[in-house]
Amino acid sequence: MARILITSGPTRQYLDPVRYLTNASSGRMGAALTKAAIDAGHDVVVVSGPVSVAYPAAATVIPVVTTDEMLAAAVEAFDSCDGAIGAAAPCDYMPRLVSSQKIAKTGEPLRLELIETADVVATLGQRKRDDQWVVGFALETEDRRFRATVKLESKHCDLMVSNGPQAIDSNQNDVELLDARGNVIAEIHGDKEFVADELVRHISEQLTHRGAKPQ
């Protein structure tokens, strides 16, 4: 069996001490994948942003807040893992300047200059050893398969899960699983527990034999 890193949930990028940018990711997909992987006999490390869902007690959970924190924790944990599943929805942008005090209302428009945050999955994909693998998630609102295929290559992933915004903070998911050549090898629909079970089954068949160490 394998030792698997799973990133889960959103991250936050603060504008001032009380306000932040984020998204509506609930961590449900990450929690479902964690349970499915543990049920399949794998050892799981979860790097999770702020969520209200509970992860299985058998998992090692590393809580983080910002995208940089998620990146640092994931990179450190990945060294001792056979593979990674990037189910998190890290905040893609952060303010160039963060106010040390609460920003006061002035009655005028507030202009923010945003810069991109680091790409967690792409970093893991670039760092992976020959005996490691990375599975990414691509959430897109249009041209889902095309954009997922582009991310598959640019992030150096071995498999890519394509889904849409309907998955955010929902119990349901509708995904396509793409292999390294961009071919759709599975279409999975249902609640996130079922989707997670099917994804872990396919990942096990396709990838976990690479780095898994004999028991």
GROMACS elastic network, one bead per residue, 0.5 to 0.9 nm:
[ bonds ]
;  ai    aj funct       b0    kb
    1    40     6  0.83770   500
    1    41     6  0.62579   500
    1    42     6  0.53307   500
    1    43     6  0.76726   500
    1   204     6  0.89192   500
    1   208     6  0.73692   500
    1   209     6  0.79552   500
    1   211     6  0.88969   500
    1   212     6  0.53493   500
    1   213     6  0.65972   500
    1   214     6  0.71212   500
    1   215     6  0.71408   500
    2    41     6  0.80368   500
    2    42     6  0.51637   500
    2    43     6  0.62673   500
    2    44     6  0.84051   500
    2    81     6  0.76041   500
    2    82     6  0.59272   500
    2    83     6  0.76710   500
    2   204     6  0.88838   500
    2   208     6  0.61823   500
    2   209     6  0.79789   500
    2   211     6  0.69137   500
    2   213     6  0.67204   500
    2   214     6  0.89951   500
    3    42     6  0.58972   500
    3    44     6  0.57629   500
    3    45     6  0.76252   500
    3    80     6  0.77362   500
    3    82     6  0.53837   500
    3    83     6  0.69365   500
    3    84     6  0.87544   500
    3   211     6  0.86614   500
    3   212     6  0.72431   500
    3   213     6  0.88003   500
    4    34     6  0.89732   500
    4    37     6  0.80486   500
    4    42     6  0.69651   500
    4    43     6  0.61203   500
    4    45     6  0.62239   500
    4    46     6  0.84645   500
    4    78     6  0.82226   500
    4    81     6  0.55597   500
    4    82     6  0.59734   500
    4    83     6  0.51350   500
    4    84     6  0.55032   500
    4    85     6  0.74315   500
    4   208     6  0.89960   500
    5    43     6  0.86678   500
    5    44     6  0.58923   500
    5    46     6  0.58770   500
    5    47     6  0.74765   500
    5    74     6  0.75287   500
    5    77     6  0.70818   500
    5    78     6  0.63933   500
    5    81     6  0.63624   500
    5    82     6  0.80469   500
    5    83     6  0.62754   500
    5    85     6  0.62411   500
    5    86     6  0.81807   500
    6    30     6  0.68400   500
    6    33     6  0.78877   500
    6    34     6  0.71232   500
    6    44     6  0.71234   500
    6    45     6  0.61967   500
    6    47     6  0.63165   500
    6    48     6  0.82372   500
    6    74     6  0.85317   500
    6    83     6  0.87495   500
    6    84     6  0.57007   500
    6    86     6  0.59054   500
    6    87     6  0.66618   500
    6    88     6  0.80233   500
    7    30     6  0.68321   500
    7    45     6  0.84773   500
    7    46     6  0.57033   500
    7    48     6  0.58013   500
    7    49     6  0.82416   500
    7    70     6  0.79647   500
    7    74     6  0.74335   500
    7    84     6  0.78592   500
    7    85     6  0.65129   500
    7    86     6  0.50291   500
    7    87     6  0.53914   500
    7    89     6  0.85203   500
    7   120     6  0.89863   500
    7   121     6  0.89880   500
    8    25     6  0.86244   500
    8    26     6  0.85254   500
    8    27     6  0.53465   500
    8    28     6  0.81900   500
    8    29     6  0.74959   500
    8    31     6  0.74213   500
    8    46     6  0.69893   500
    8    47     6  0.62944   500
    8    49     6  0.64280   500
    8    51     6  0.87164   500
    8    85     6  0.89405   500
    8    86     6  0.71510   500
    8    87     6  0.51698   500
    8    89     6  0.70403   500
    8    90     6  0.86104   500
    9    24     6  0.87037   500
    9    25     6  0.54548   500
    9    26     6  0.56475   500
    9    28     6  0.76987   500
    9    29     6  0.82702   500
    9    30     6  0.69046   500
    9    31     6  0.89421   500
    9    47     6  0.87147   500
    9    48     6  0.56839   500
    9    50     6  0.66253   500
    9    51     6  0.61778   500
    9    87     6  0.74478   500
    9    89     6  0.58709   500
    9    90     6  0.74881   500
   10    22     6  0.66647   500
   10    23     6  0.62537   500
   10    24     6  0.71889   500
   10    25     6  0.52922   500
   10    26     6  0.71829   500
   10    27     6  0.72793   500
   10    48     6  0.77242   500
   10    49     6  0.51499   500
   10    50     6  0.65108   500
   10    51     6  0.75407   500
   10    65     6  0.81826   500
   10    66     6  0.86225   500
   10    67     6  0.85778   500
   10    88     6  0.60674   500
   10    90     6  0.51538   500
   10    91     6  0.67049   500
   11    21     6  0.84055   500
   11    22     6  0.60945   500
   11    23     6  0.77465   500
   11    25     6  0.88726   500
   11    48     6  0.83886   500
   11    49     6  0.51195   500
   11    50     6  0.67641   500
   11    64     6  0.76586   500
   11    65     6  0.53508   500
   11    67     6  0.56078   500
   11    69     6  0.88970   500
   11    70     6  0.78055   500
   11    88     6  0.83353   500
   11    89     6  0.70933   500
   11    91     6  0.54269   500
   12    20     6  0.59829   500
   12    21     6  0.56446   500
   12    23     6  0.81462   500
   12    49     6  0.79421   500
   12    50     6  0.81433   500
   12    65     6  0.57550   500
   12    67     6  0.70431   500
   12    90     6  0.78253   500
   12    91     6  0.63306   500
   12    94     6  0.86557   500
   13    19     6  0.85210   500
   13    20     6  0.52085   500
   13    21     6  0.51228   500
   13    22     6  0.66894   500
   13    65     6  0.80795   500
   13    66     6  0.57679   500
   13    67     6  0.74239   500
   13    91     6  0.69434   500
   13    93     6  0.75981   500
   13    94     6  0.54692   500
   13    95     6  0.74549   500
   14    17     6  0.67932   500
   14    18     6  0.73504   500
   14    19     6  0.57428   500
   14    21     6  0.62680   500
   14    22     6  0.88685   500
   14    66     6  0.83523   500
   14    94     6  0.75173   500
   14    95     6  0.76094   500
   14    98     6  0.67917   500
   14    99     6  0.86711   500
   15    18     6  0.76411   500
   15    19     6  0.54730   500
   15    20     6  0.51794   500
   15    21     6  0.72866   500
   15    94     6  0.80318   500
   15    95     6  0.63466   500
   15    97     6  0.76262   500
   15    98     6  0.50452   500
   15    99     6  0.62395   500
   15   100     6  0.87766   500
   15   102     6  0.85720   500
   15   103     6  0.83178   500
   15   112     6  0.88673   500
   16    19     6  0.54898   500
   16    20     6  0.71219   500
   16    98     6  0.56364   500
   16   100     6  0.58928   500
   16   101     6  0.60152   500
   16   102     6  0.53963   500
   16   103     6  0.65709   500
   17    20     6  0.82773   500
   17    98     6  0.85424   500
   17    99     6  0.73983   500
   17   100     6  0.64935   500
   17   101     6  0.62952   500
   17   102     6  0.59497   500
   17   103     6  0.88030   500
   18   101     6  0.87915   500
   18   102     6  0.66592   500
   19   102     6  0.79862   500
   19   103     6  0.87460   500
   20    94     6  0.89421   500
   21    91     6  0.72248   500
   21    93     6  0.80010   500
   21    94     6  0.73782   500
   21    95     6  0.87336   500
   22    25     6  0.86077   500
   22    90     6  0.80426   500
   22    91     6  0.57100   500
   22    92     6  0.88577   500
   23    26     6  0.88954   500
   23    89     6  0.76542   500
   23    90     6  0.82879   500
   23    91     6  0.70004   500
   23   168     6  0.87644   500
   24    89     6  0.88374   500
   24   168     6  0.61939   500
   24   169     6  0.61639   500
   25    28     6  0.80353   500
   25    51     6  0.82109   500
   25    88     6  0.78179   500
   25    89     6  0.63888   500
   25    90     6  0.89800   500
   25   167     6  0.86057   500
   25   168     6  0.53121   500
   25   169     6  0.55565   500
   25   170     6  0.89083   500
   26    29     6  0.78644   500
   26    30     6  0.87455   500
   26    50     6  0.85667   500
   26    51     6  0.59128   500
   26    52     6  0.72527   500
   26    53     6  0.72211   500
   26   168     6  0.69204   500
   26   170     6  0.79765   500
   27    30     6  0.51785   500
   27    31     6  0.61002   500
   27    32     6  0.85698   500
   27    48     6  0.77708   500
   27    49     6  0.80597   500
   27    50     6  0.84513   500
   27    51     6  0.60072   500
   27    52     6  0.78507   500
   27    53     6  0.64631   500
   27    54     6  0.89153   500
   27    87     6  0.82334   500
   27    88     6  0.72140   500
   27    89     6  0.87062   500
   27   168     6  0.89625   500
   27   169     6  0.78714   500
   28    31     6  0.50690   500
   28    32     6  0.60349   500
   28    33     6  0.85165   500
   28    51     6  0.87667   500
   28    53     6  0.65535   500
   28    54     6  0.87831   500
   28   168     6  0.89023   500
   28   169     6  0.73335   500
   28   170     6  0.78401   500
   28   171     6  0.73373   500
   28   192     6  0.72874   500
   28   193     6  0.87870   500
   29    32     6  0.50647   500
   29    33     6  0.60868   500
   29    34     6  0.85027   500
   29    87     6  0.68690   500
   29    88     6  0.85109   500
   29   167     6  0.86778   500
   29   171     6  0.84121   500
   29   173     6  0.85545   500
   29   192     6  0.59243   500
   29   193     6  0.77548   500
   29   195     6  0.86208   500
   29   196     6  0.71568   500
   30    33     6  0.50962   500
   30    34     6  0.60886   500
   30    35     6  0.86942   500
   30    46     6  0.82020   500
   30    48     6  0.84119   500
   30    55     6  0.84802   500
   30    85     6  0.87765   500
   30    86     6  0.85550   500
   30    87     6  0.56442   500
   30    88     6  0.69846   500
   30   196     6  0.85236   500
   31    34     6  0.50076   500
   31    35     6  0.62903   500
   31    36     6  0.86043   500
   31    46     6  0.87318   500
   31    53     6  0.72456   500
   31    54     6  0.70815   500
   31    55     6  0.53716   500
   31    56     6  0.75206   500
   31   193     6  0.87665   500
   32    35     6  0.52062   500
   32    36     6  0.61235   500
   32    37     6  0.85693   500
   32    55     6  0.83150   500
   32   192     6  0.62962   500
   32   193     6  0.51534   500
   32   194     6  0.84436   500
   32   195     6  0.83802   500
   32   196     6  0.56993   500
   32   197     6  0.79505   500
   33    37     6  0.59858   500
   33    38     6  0.84871   500
   33    85     6  0.86977   500
   33    87     6  0.84762   500
   33   192     6  0.83520   500
   33   193     6  0.74491   500
   33   195     6  0.84636   500
   33   197     6  0.70852   500
   33   199     6  0.79844   500
   33   200     6  0.71056   500
   34    37     6  0.52166   500
   34    38     6  0.61681   500
   34    39     6  0.85230   500
   34    44     6  0.66147   500
   34    45     6  0.83722   500
   34    46     6  0.75694   500
   34    55     6  0.71449   500
   34    56     6  0.71212   500
   34    59     6  0.73194   500
   34   196     6  0.83667   500
   35    38     6  0.51647   500
   35    39     6  0.59905   500
   35    40     6  0.85069   500
   35    44     6  0.89548   500
   35    55     6  0.75725   500
   35    56     6  0.61500   500
   35    58     6  0.88415   500
   35    59     6  0.84634   500
   35   193     6  0.83246   500
   35   196     6  0.83522   500
   35   197     6  0.85212   500
   36    39     6  0.50736   500
   36    40     6  0.61751   500
   36    41     6  0.88253   500
   36    42     6  0.88780   500
   36   193     6  0.75136   500
   36   194     6  0.88613   500
   36   196     6  0.60837   500
   36   197     6  0.51657   500
   36   198     6  0.86581   500
   36   199     6  0.87491   500
   36   200     6  0.65184   500
   36   201     6  0.87192   500
   37    40     6  0.50286   500
   37    41     6  0.65415   500
   37    42     6  0.54026   500
   37    43     6  0.75034   500
   37    44     6  0.71043   500
   37   196     6  0.84028   500
   37   197     6  0.77601   500
   37   200     6  0.61627   500
   37   201     6  0.86940   500
   38    41     6  0.50834   500
   38    43     6  0.62096   500
   38    44     6  0.66808   500
   38    56     6  0.83213   500
   38    58     6  0.74592   500
   38    59     6  0.76825   500
   39    42     6  0.73251   500
   39   197     6  0.89241   500
   40   197     6  0.86837   500
   40   200     6  0.79066   500
   40   201     6  0.81676   500
   40   204     6  0.88463   500
   43    58     6  0.81660   500
   43    59     6  0.71634   500
   43    60     6  0.86397   500
   44    58     6  0.78653   500
   44    59     6  0.52269   500
   44    60     6  0.64331   500
   44    61     6  0.85931   500
   44    81     6  0.87678   500
   45    59     6  0.57957   500
   45    61     6  0.59414   500
   45    62     6  0.75729   500
   45    77     6  0.75255   500
   45    81     6  0.84539   500
   46    55     6  0.84235   500
   46    59     6  0.68442   500
   46    60     6  0.60224   500
   46    62     6  0.59962   500
   46    63     6  0.82000   500
   46    74     6  0.86466   500
   47    60     6  0.85262   500
   47    61     6  0.59868   500
   47    63     6  0.59700   500
   47    64     6  0.69654   500
   47    70     6  0.66158   500
   47    73     6  0.68042   500
   47    74     6  0.63950   500
   47    77     6  0.85543   500
   47    88     6  0.86411   500
   48    51     6  0.75359   500
   48    61     6  0.70080   500
   48    62     6  0.61846   500
   48    63     6  0.50310   500
   48    64     6  0.59301   500
   48    65     6  0.80757   500
   48    70     6  0.74432   500
   48    88     6  0.74900   500
   49    62     6  0.87272   500
   49    63     6  0.59822   500
   49    64     6  0.50048   500
   49    65     6  0.52233   500
   49    66     6  0.74518   500
   49    67     6  0.84879   500
   49    70     6  0.73534   500
   49    88     6  0.78340   500
   49    89     6  0.88280   500
   49    90     6  0.81231   500
   50    63     6  0.72647   500
   50    64     6  0.70014   500
   50    65     6  0.61644   500
   51    54     6  0.81794   500
   54    57     6  0.85414   500
   55    58     6  0.83630   500
   55    59     6  0.69869   500
   55    60     6  0.89536   500
   55    61     6  0.76901   500
   56    59     6  0.56754   500
   56    60     6  0.87880   500
   57    60     6  0.77796   500
   57    61     6  0.88694   500
   62    70     6  0.89632   500
   62    73     6  0.74613   500
   63    70     6  0.83134   500
   63    73     6  0.88512   500
   64    67     6  0.81206   500
   64    68     6  0.89527   500
   64    69     6  0.57125   500
   64    70     6  0.57407   500
   64    73     6  0.78798   500
   65    68     6  0.84746   500
   65    69     6  0.64380   500
   65    70     6  0.71616   500
   66    69     6  0.51504   500
   66    70     6  0.63062   500
   66    71     6  0.86755   500
   66    90     6  0.79288   500
   66    91     6  0.78679   500
   67    71     6  0.60943   500
   67    72     6  0.86208   500
   67    90     6  0.57125   500
   67    91     6  0.63688   500
   67    92     6  0.80170   500
   67    94     6  0.89951   500
   67   117     6  0.67804   500
   67   118     6  0.70865   500
   67   119     6  0.83683   500
   67   120     6  0.77727   500
   68    71     6  0.50192   500
   68    72     6  0.61798   500
   68    73     6  0.86038   500
   68   117     6  0.74376   500
   68   118     6  0.68375   500
   68   120     6  0.84627   500
   69    72     6  0.51937   500
   69    73     6  0.61281   500
   69    74     6  0.84128   500
   70    73     6  0.52540   500
   70    74     6  0.58968   500
   70    75     6  0.84363   500
   70    90     6  0.80547   500
   70   120     6  0.73700   500
   71    74     6  0.51633   500
   71    75     6  0.60163   500
   71    76     6  0.85478   500
   71   118     6  0.74424   500
   71   119     6  0.77589   500
   71   120     6  0.52027   500
   71   121     6  0.85240   500
   71   123     6  0.80423   500
   71   124     6  0.87364   500
   72    75     6  0.53065   500
   72    76     6  0.62471   500
   72    77     6  0.86613   500
   72   120     6  0.87702   500
   73    76     6  0.52388   500
   73    77     6  0.61101   500
   73    78     6  0.84518   500
   74    77     6  0.51358   500
   74    78     6  0.58207   500
   74    79     6  0.88012   500
   74    84     6  0.89160   500
   74   120     6  0.76270   500
   74   124     6  0.78997   500
   75    78     6  0.51755   500
   75    79     6  0.67987   500
   75   120     6  0.83163   500
   75   123     6  0.79380   500
   75   124     6  0.66167   500
   75   127     6  0.84364   500
   76    79     6  0.58917   500
   76    80     6  0.80236   500
   77    80     6  0.59686   500
   77    81     6  0.67810   500
   78    82     6  0.76160   500
   78    83     6  0.72858   500
   78    84     6  0.71295   500
   78   124     6  0.75674   500
   78   128     6  0.82998   500
   79    82     6  0.82343   500
   79   128     6  0.84210   500
   81    84     6  0.74077   500
   81   132     6  0.76631   500
   81   211     6  0.83498   500
   81   212     6  0.89944   500
   82   131     6  0.70583   500
   82   132     6  0.50278   500
   82   133     6  0.67939   500
   82   208     6  0.74208   500
   82   210     6  0.78232   500
   82   212     6  0.61701   500
   82   213     6  0.85365   500
   83   128     6  0.83632   500
   83   131     6  0.85591   500
   83   132     6  0.51881   500
   83   134     6  0.55765   500
   83   135     6  0.79324   500
   83   207     6  0.83672   500
   83   208     6  0.74265   500
   83   210     6  0.89916   500
   83   211     6  0.74088   500
   83   212     6  0.88792   500
   84   121     6  0.85315   500
   84   124     6  0.79569   500
   84   132     6  0.82211   500
   84   133     6  0.64695   500
   84   135     6  0.61397   500
   84   136     6  0.83107   500
   85    88     6  0.87091   500
   85   121     6  0.83813   500
   85   133     6  0.87502   500
   85   134     6  0.60149   500
   85   136     6  0.60095   500
   85   137     6  0.79962   500
   86    89     6  0.83654   500
   86   120     6  0.79639   500
   86   121     6  0.59648   500
   86   134     6  0.76142   500
   86   135     6  0.61469   500
   86   137     6  0.60686   500
   87   135     6  0.85478   500
   87   136     6  0.68688   500
   87   137     6  0.57774   500
   87   138     6  0.89596   500
   87   161     6  0.89762   500
   88   137     6  0.80342   500
   89    92     6  0.83964   500
   89   137     6  0.86496   500
   89   139     6  0.86884   500
   90    93     6  0.89078   500
   90   117     6  0.86068   500
   90   119     6  0.82159   500
   90   120     6  0.78925   500
   91    94     6  0.74711   500
   91   116     6  0.87862   500
   91   117     6  0.72513   500
   92   115     6  0.83902   500
   92   116     6  0.56758   500
   92   117     6  0.52905   500
   92   118     6  0.76038   500
   92   119     6  0.77434   500
   93   114     6  0.58947   500
   93   115     6  0.53988   500
   93   117     6  0.52271   500
   93   118     6  0.88074   500
   94    97     6  0.85283   500
   94    98     6  0.88427   500
   94   113     6  0.84195   500
   94   114     6  0.53217   500
   94   115     6  0.54761   500
   94   116     6  0.62543   500
   94   117     6  0.62016   500
   95    98     6  0.62554   500
   95   112     6  0.66248   500
   95   113     6  0.57536   500
   95   115     6  0.61477   500
   95   116     6  0.87028   500
   96   112     6  0.80119   500
   96   113     6  0.57636   500
   96   114     6  0.54830   500
   96   115     6  0.59041   500
   97   112     6  0.84579   500
   97   113     6  0.76846   500
   97   114     6  0.84540   500
   98   101     6  0.88165   500
   99   102     6  0.68917   500
   99   103     6  0.69740   500
  100   103     6  0.86966   500
  101   104     6  0.86845   500
  105   108     6  0.76946   500
  105   110     6  0.86229   500
  106   109     6  0.81415   500
  106   110     6  0.86217   500
  107   110     6  0.88969   500
  116   119     6  0.86477   500
  117   120     6  0.89844   500
  118   122     6  0.86347   500
  118   123     6  0.80038   500
  119   122     6  0.54044   500
  119   123     6  0.61295   500
  119   124     6  0.87784   500
  119   155     6  0.85367   500
  120   123     6  0.52494   500
  120   124     6  0.63994   500
  120   125     6  0.86861   500
  121   124     6  0.51216   500
  121   125     6  0.60618   500
  121   126     6  0.86052   500
  121   134     6  0.76642   500
  121   135     6  0.81993   500
  121   136     6  0.64878   500
  121   137     6  0.87765   500
  121   155     6  0.64881   500
  121   156     6  0.85496   500
  121   157     6  0.80870   500
  122   126     6  0.61269   500
  122   127     6  0.85794   500
  122   136     6  0.86654   500
  122   151     6  0.87276   500
  122   154     6  0.72718   500
  122   156     6  0.64930   500
  122   157     6  0.77699   500
  123   126     6  0.51623   500
  123   127     6  0.61962   500
  123   128     6  0.86329   500
  123   155     6  0.74794   500
  123   156     6  0.87947   500
  124   127     6  0.50524   500
  124   128     6  0.59205   500
  124   133     6  0.89896   500
  124   134     6  0.71717   500
  124   155     6  0.82823   500
  124   156     6  0.84155   500
  124   157     6  0.88167   500
  125   128     6  0.54508   500
  125   129     6  0.89696   500
  125   133     6  0.76474   500
  125   134     6  0.60192   500
  125   135     6  0.87069   500
  125   155     6  0.57568   500
  125   157     6  0.57453   500
  125   158     6  0.85219   500
  126   129     6  0.87623   500
  126   155     6  0.72529   500
  126   156     6  0.62364   500
  126   157     6  0.87987   500
  128   131     6  0.77947   500
  128   132     6  0.55341   500
  128   133     6  0.66617   500
  128   134     6  0.76766   500
  128   156     6  0.89498   500
  129   132     6  0.51669   500
  129   133     6  0.78925   500
  130   133     6  0.79026   500
  130   210     6  0.85169   500
  130   211     6  0.86327   500
  131   210     6  0.55199   500
  131   212     6  0.86048   500
  132   207     6  0.86840   500
  132   208     6  0.86229   500
  132   210     6  0.67989   500
  132   211     6  0.56709   500
  132   212     6  0.89995   500
  133   157     6  0.72460   500
  133   158     6  0.61300   500
  133   159     6  0.85946   500
  133   207     6  0.68460   500
  133   208     6  0.79560   500
  133   210     6  0.77961   500
  133   211     6  0.79082   500
  134   156     6  0.77716   500
  134   157     6  0.51183   500
  134   158     6  0.56113   500
  134   159     6  0.69803   500
  134   160     6  0.87057   500
  134   207     6  0.89551   500
  135   152     6  0.86930   500
  135   157     6  0.56332   500
  135   158     6  0.58604   500
  135   160     6  0.55880   500
  135   161     6  0.74223   500
  135   203     6  0.82836   500
  136   151     6  0.83268   500
  136   152     6  0.73284   500
  136   155     6  0.80449   500
  136   157     6  0.62908   500
  136   158     6  0.81130   500
  136   159     6  0.65098   500
  136   161     6  0.60819   500
  136   162     6  0.86036   500
  137   148     6  0.80335   500
  137   151     6  0.88980   500
  137   152     6  0.89761   500
  137   159     6  0.87932   500
  137   160     6  0.56891   500
  137   162     6  0.59768   500
  137   163     6  0.74695   500
  138   144     6  0.79577   500
  138   147     6  0.77024   500
  138   148     6  0.54573   500
  138   149     6  0.89710   500
  138   151     6  0.72150   500
  138   152     6  0.85510   500
  138   160     6  0.69402   500
  138   161     6  0.60321   500
  138   163     6  0.62456   500
  138   164     6  0.80923   500
  139   144     6  0.75894   500
  139   148     6  0.79687   500
  139   161     6  0.83927   500
  139   162     6  0.60912   500
  139   164     6  0.50339   500
  139   165     6  0.64160   500
  139   167     6  0.85604   500
  140   143     6  0.72992   500
  140   144     6  0.53811   500
  140   145     6  0.87467   500
  140   147     6  0.72922   500
  140   148     6  0.78525   500
  140   162     6  0.76117   500
  140   163     6  0.66262   500
  140   164     6  0.52656   500
  140   165     6  0.67568   500
  141   144     6  0.67011   500
  141   163     6  0.86851   500
  141   164     6  0.58456   500
  141   165     6  0.63733   500
  142   145     6  0.86228   500
  142   146     6  0.89375   500
  142   147     6  0.81533   500
  142   164     6  0.83474   500
  143   146     6  0.54753   500
  143   147     6  0.59993   500
  143   148     6  0.83864   500
  144   147     6  0.53461   500
  144   148     6  0.59481   500
  144   149     6  0.85284   500
  144   162     6  0.66071   500
  144   163     6  0.72520   500
  144   164     6  0.74897   500
  145   148     6  0.50609   500
  145   149     6  0.60952   500
  145   150     6  0.86717   500
  145   162     6  0.67432   500
  145   163     6  0.89122   500
  145   176     6  0.80957   500
  145   178     6  0.85917   500
  145   182     6  0.85348   500
  145   184     6  0.88117   500
  146   149     6  0.51376   500
  146   150     6  0.63465   500
  146   151     6  0.87662   500
  146   182     6  0.88275   500
  147   150     6  0.50512   500
  147   151     6  0.62519   500
  147   152     6  0.85289   500
  147   162     6  0.87071   500
  148   151     6  0.50801   500
  148   152     6  0.60153   500
  148   153     6  0.88044   500
  148   160     6  0.67371   500
  148   161     6  0.75482   500
  148   162     6  0.58525   500
  148   163     6  0.87957   500
  148   178     6  0.81395   500
  148   182     6  0.83154   500
  149   153     6  0.65601   500
  149   154     6  0.87142   500
  149   160     6  0.76096   500
  149   162     6  0.88274   500
  149   178     6  0.75857   500
  149   180     6  0.87152   500
  149   181     6  0.82687   500
  149   182     6  0.54597   500
  149   183     6  0.86928   500
  150   153     6  0.54624   500
  150   154     6  0.61320   500
  150   155     6  0.84459   500
  150   182     6  0.87208   500
  151   155     6  0.55816   500
  151   156     6  0.80050   500
  151   157     6  0.80178   500
  151   160     6  0.79253   500
  152   155     6  0.56656   500
  152   156     6  0.61354   500
  152   157     6  0.51926   500
  152   158     6  0.72949   500
  152   159     6  0.68943   500
  152   160     6  0.57410   500
  152   178     6  0.82205   500
  152   179     6  0.85244   500
  152   180     6  0.70679   500
  152   181     6  0.86504   500
  152   182     6  0.74636   500
  153   156     6  0.51647   500
  153   157     6  0.65095   500
  153   158     6  0.86685   500
  153   180     6  0.78084   500
  153   181     6  0.86707   500
  153   182     6  0.86633   500
  154   157     6  0.79301   500
  156   180     6  0.88715   500
  157   160     6  0.66872   500
  157   179     6  0.89437   500
  157   180     6  0.70635   500
  158   178     6  0.87166   500
  158   179     6  0.65216   500
  158   180     6  0.50018   500
  158   181     6  0.88045   500
  158   207     6  0.80815   500
  159   177     6  0.69350   500
  159   178     6  0.55933   500
  159   180     6  0.55815   500
  159   181     6  0.88599   500
  159   182     6  0.83655   500
  159   203     6  0.81142   500
  159   206     6  0.88311   500
  159   207     6  0.88548   500
  160   176     6  0.81739   500
  160   177     6  0.58129   500
  160   178     6  0.51225   500
  160   179     6  0.67033   500
  160   180     6  0.78463   500
  160   182     6  0.82930   500
  161   175     6  0.63658   500
  161   176     6  0.57478   500
  161   178     6  0.63606   500
  161   199     6  0.86482   500
  162   174     6  0.84473   500
  162   175     6  0.53871   500
  162   176     6  0.51194   500
  162   177     6  0.63748   500
  162   178     6  0.76385   500
  163   166     6  0.81605   500
  163   167     6  0.70709   500
  163   173     6  0.73900   500
  163   174     6  0.61182   500
  163   176     6  0.67991   500
  164   167     6  0.60118   500
  164   168     6  0.81011   500
  164   173     6  0.82899   500
  164   174     6  0.75596   500
  164   175     6  0.78764   500
  165   168     6  0.56053   500
  166   169     6  0.80919   500
  166   170     6  0.70476   500
  166   172     6  0.81401   500
  166   173     6  0.73795   500
  166   174     6  0.84234   500
  167   170     6  0.53308   500
  167   171     6  0.75536   500
  167   172     6  0.62751   500
  167   173     6  0.51302   500
  167   174     6  0.73898   500
  167   192     6  0.89001   500
  168   171     6  0.86509   500
  168   172     6  0.89447   500
  168   173     6  0.86706   500
  169   172     6  0.88609   500
  170   173     6  0.74217   500
  170   191     6  0.87116   500
  170   192     6  0.83796   500
  171   190     6  0.85495   500
  171   191     6  0.55487   500
  171   192     6  0.57780   500
  171   193     6  0.84388   500
  172   189     6  0.77478   500
  172   190     6  0.55811   500
  172   192     6  0.53267   500
  172   193     6  0.86484   500
  172   195     6  0.84386   500
  173   188     6  0.80042   500
  173   189     6  0.60087   500
  173   190     6  0.58204   500
  173   191     6  0.60025   500
  173   192     6  0.57615   500
  173   195     6  0.69484   500
  174   187     6  0.76481   500
  174   188     6  0.59115   500
  174   190     6  0.66316   500
  174   191     6  0.85978   500
  174   192     6  0.88265   500
  174   195     6  0.79346   500
  175   186     6  0.82117   500
  175   187     6  0.58780   500
  175   188     6  0.53477   500
  175   189     6  0.64687   500
  175   195     6  0.79466   500
  176   184     6  0.64103   500
  176   185     6  0.76398   500
  176   186     6  0.57743   500
  176   188     6  0.63625   500
  176   189     6  0.88585   500
  177   182     6  0.89392   500
  177   183     6  0.82021   500
  177   184     6  0.56351   500
  177   185     6  0.57620   500
  177   186     6  0.51546   500
  177   187     6  0.64394   500
  177   188     6  0.80252   500
  177   199     6  0.78648   500
  177   202     6  0.87578   500
  178   181     6  0.76007   500
  178   182     6  0.52197   500
  178   183     6  0.52039   500
  178   185     6  0.57930   500
  178   186     6  0.73875   500
  179   182     6  0.52710   500
  179   183     6  0.54112   500
  179   184     6  0.65189   500
  179   185     6  0.65097   500
  179   206     6  0.87937   500
  180   183     6  0.74223   500
  181   184     6  0.89956   500
  182   185     6  0.89427   500
  184   187     6  0.74167   500
  185   202     6  0.87819   500
  186   198     6  0.89257   500
  186   199     6  0.86803   500
  186   202     6  0.82908   500
  188   194     6  0.84888   500
  188   195     6  0.60366   500
  188   198     6  0.73678   500
  188   199     6  0.82285   500
  189   192     6  0.85701   500
  189   194     6  0.80590   500
  189   195     6  0.64998   500
  190   193     6  0.80743   500
  190   194     6  0.61326   500
  190   195     6  0.61352   500
  191   194     6  0.54886   500
  191   195     6  0.62746   500
  191   196     6  0.86118   500
  192   196     6  0.58281   500
  192   197     6  0.84470   500
  193   196     6  0.51042   500
  193   197     6  0.62112   500
  193   198     6  0.87196   500
  194   197     6  0.51441   500
  194   198     6  0.62984   500
  194   199     6  0.86059   500
  195   198     6  0.52095   500
  195   199     6  0.60794   500
  195   200     6  0.86010   500
  196   199     6  0.50383   500
  196   200     6  0.60554   500
  196   201     6  0.84409   500
  197   200     6  0.52902   500
  197   201     6  0.61599   500
  197   202     6  0.87576   500
  198   201     6  0.50179   500
  198   202     6  0.62612   500
  198   203     6  0.85528   500
  199   202     6  0.51677   500
  199   203     6  0.60122   500
  199   204     6  0.84383   500
  200   204     6  0.59086   500
  200   205     6  0.84791   500
  201   204     6  0.51520   500
  201   205     6  0.62686   500
  201   206     6  0.86557   500
  202   205     6  0.50414   500
  202   206     6  0.59992   500
  202   207     6  0.82154   500
  203   206     6  0.50945   500
  203   207     6  0.54394   500
  203   208     6  0.65644   500
  204   207     6  0.55649   500
  204   209     6  0.71193   500
  205   208     6  0.69166   500
  205   209     6  0.76012   500
  206   209     6  0.76066   500
  206   210     6  0.87620   500
  207   210     6  0.57656   500
  207   211     6  0.80393   500
  208   211     6  0.60798   500
  208   212     6  0.58160   500
  209   212     6  0.54121   500
  209   213     6  0.83541   500
  210   213     6  0.87785   500
  212   215     6  0.88893   500
